[in-house]
């Protein structure tokens, strides 16, 4: 598994033990690829039809065809979802503009958002895709949206304006609040006939998640599992070609771009991270977004037609502290010292192989975003936390720690110690935790790493049931800059008895900014209508993050997707206007496939 639940692991001084641990499965992987290929198959489509192949760890027995639920719905956790259920649009993370798919466009009229469909759209069952589908899908999402989210939870009322347009009334909208609406996947009014219209009535009557009326509706809705998925995109499910081993999508000529896509079929093999790597090595899969190990990454180099497709990373892996459980980390000098002990470059290479980037600026934002809002001269002023044991020693001694017999002791005389938790099955988190353990122990700070179960690490983090946790920093879900600071400062930091999380005090004293309320500053960065005011707040948050280091960024995700050219796909796009998109949110390869820009091999 990868350390992203929706999404989904060696420089100088690597010890032989680390090297073997990171690379030891390469030869076995090459052998296993042939075995898996024999089971999974990789034949071309019948009749010589052009076929594109991918891989995802689906489960026909447990996954529902209630695609409006998204969580646990068939293929809705994969990048291939856009092929059969198109969103309204795909966001361009570089230009911050929309590439509309099902939608013609959207516009604001005061606090009202008017969303307009393309004319002439149809579902795979031949029925019209129109504003009735749209308003009912939106209403169901309003009822299902958690109150802490952004977009649908702020919708106050809905109105169908004509056959292709819907008005959504908002309360106190802020810039880009409409993103979740534009990205939403409209579902068929035919499939959800018994749920959509009541949802519209409830929303306009003020019913929301948790109300009695919603509870009654939801009790039936969550059990709803239709027999088929009616599709809006260029592909639809071929029920005759669905098995535990693969799912075949065939051209949906009624759907959006159904006559323009260049491939007749899309086959999605079943496979987890390891199996997907074997399918790439055997040449059965053209493109995979699952996370290969460092050993598999090396094995790919011998595959004919292999290439990496790089997707920009907007978050990374680091360390989150529990300030209540370990009061000593409330001293910023201690947090900084713990950062200076670590070699983030080495940890990243062991944890992710080639699929990581080193942290350059420690600004709380991924470097790609920090360089968009700061000048090079401004970033030169940021403190760099690359490994420096002398600096770590100096800071700990300033904080009153003492080193005796190769062990560090706290100011009260107790031996310093930490437990670092990773997540079982998240290989890059596991490897990061063990390397932090090794580095801190070698420096004289007693440290033990363990892994918590992968079924609910979020609950453990939120409850504050940890001392130090390997955790994300930055934000891959939200392209607006403020999302990174929502993650870094506010996520898992409710501060309540039930959900203390990090226990980090949001009222801080910044050396350069003075007394600051972080929550208010994040709110300003998110909601200020004046772009200048937003940017000022964002810059302050970055500076404060760098000064106070509430989390330690260790490495940044670089999403390297293995791909094969020359077997079924002629060539994958490079340096496209959307190549800086986040891999799982607005995948530019899938967009190229939908737009007919991805072409099959020509005989």
ABEGO torsion letter per residue (X at the ends): XBABAAAXXXBBGBBAAAAAAAAAAAAAAAAAAAAAAAAAEABBBBGGBBBBBBBBBBBAAABBABAAAGBGBBGAABAAAAAABBBABBBBAAAGBBBBBABAEBBBBEABBBBBBBBGBBBAAGBBBBAAAAAAAAAAAAAABBAABBGAAABABBBBABAABBBBBBBGBBBGAAAAAAABBBBBAAAAAAAAAAAAAAAAAGBBBGBAAAAAAAAAAAABBBABBBBABABBBBAAABBAABBBBBBBAABBGAAABABABBBBBBBBAAAAAAAAAAGABABBABBBBAAAAAAAAABBGBBBBBBBBABBBBBBBBAAABAAAABAAAAAAAAAABBAAAAAAAAAEABBBBBAAGAGBBAAAAAAABBAAAAAABBBABBBAAAAAAAAAAAGBBBBGGBBBBAAGBBBBBBBBBBBGBAAAAAAAAAAAAAAAAAGBBBBBBBBBAABAAAAAAAGBBABBBBBBEBAABABAAAAAAAAAABGAAGBAABAEAGBBABBBBAAAEBBBAAAAAAAAAABABAAAAAAAAAAAAAAAAAAGABBBABBBBBBBBBBBGAABABBBBGBAAAABBAAABBAAAAAAAAGABBBBBX
